[in-house]
Amino acid sequence: MAVPELTIVLVVVASLALVVYPASRICARLGYPAGLGLLAVVPVANLVLLWFVASSAWPIDQQRRGA
C-alpha cells in the first residue's frame, strides 16, 4: 500500500515546523533575528548556529547591562 504524496508533504512540513519554530523563538529571545532559526534545518549550518549562539555575546544581555 502506497503512502499518498500529500501525506508525505504534510509530514515533512510538520517536521520542519517542529524544528524551525523553536529555533526561531530562541534566536529572537536572545536578540538575534528570528530568521536565523531557518538555519536549524540546514545540515552543517545548524551546528554553526549552535556554536555561534553558545559562544557569542548575546545582544539581549548587552541591552540589559546598558539599561
N, C-alpha and C positions, 0 to 999 in steps of 0.2 A: 504494500500500500504506500503510495507516494504522498509526501507532505506538500500541500499546496504552496506555491511561491509566496502568496500573500502572508501565510503563517510564518514563513522564514523571514520575510522582510520585517514583520511586526516583532519577532523575537530579537532580531538584530537591532532595531531601533530602540526597543525597550532596554536591551543590554547596554547600548551606548548611553542612553539617558541615565541609567543607574550609575554610570561611571562619571559622565561629564557634569551632571548637576552638582553632586557633592564637591567635586574638584573646583568647579566654578565658584561655589559658595565659599570654599576655603580661601581661594585666591582673593575674592572680594573682601572677605573679613580681615585678611591680612593687609589690605590696602593696595593690592595689585589688581590690574584689570581682570575682570571675570572671564574674559576670553582666553586667558591662559589655561583655563580648565579644559579647553579643547585638546591641549597637548597630552592630556591623560590617556587618550586613545591611540596616540602615535607611538609605535613600539620603542624607539630609543628616546624620543623626546619626553616620554613620561618619566624616565629615570633622570634626565637632565632637569626637568621641572621639580622633581622631588629634591634633588640636591640643591638646586637654586633656592627653593623656598626654605630649606633647612639651614643653609649656610649664610644667607644674606641678611642684612639688617632690614627688618620689616618696616615699611613706611608708617604703619599704624602706631608702632612703638615710638618712632621719631616724632609723630604728631603729639602723642601723649606727653613726651618729655618737654616739648616746646610749649605746651599749654599751661 
